[in-house]
Amino acid sequence: MSQTQDTTRRQVAKVIKAVESKKGEDVAILEMDRASGAFTDYFIVCSGTNPRQIQAIADEVDRHLSQVGLRPNSLEGYNQAEWVLLDYVDFVVHIFSERARKFYDLERLWKSARRLKAKDLVRKPATKKPAKKAARKAVVGRKSIKAGARSHTRAKAKKGRRRSS
């Protein structure tokens, strides 16, 4: 995974935290299929129960991402608060009223997108130590096979000597 993709995933994880902190409902993370012609990498879709909550979720997302120097390219639907869209280029946040979400049904529209969970976004980087341990085990394994083969051969030779005496 490139550093840009990793950064984007961390930013999407921040969005999820912001949405959850304002009790956003039915959160969905869609990783867009590159072959689908999507204009972004991720959609984050959630619902709010009323216009005030929808605006509060949008404000919290903006606050969390502003702290890391990220501002939306576009913010739409904030005053009506039926469908608020925050466009951050690499990902787009959609905050719907329950009615609007059912009507537009983005998850069905973008069914080629892969659904992710929040834990899928932040993967721990692989360290080199486990790889070295695995390599050491393989070497130890080969040595013990050779040692085992030698002792088996020796035992066979002793057995043969006993029979001939």
Secondary structure, 3 states (H helix, E strand, C coil): CCHHHHHHHHHHHHHHHHHHHCCCEEEEEEECCHHHCCCCCEEEEEEECCHHHHHHHHHHHHHHHHCCCCCCCEEECCCCCCEEEEECCCEEEEEEEHHHHHHHCHHHHCCCCEEECHHHHCCCCCCHHHHHHHHHHHHHHHHHHHHHHHHHHHHHHHHHHHHHC
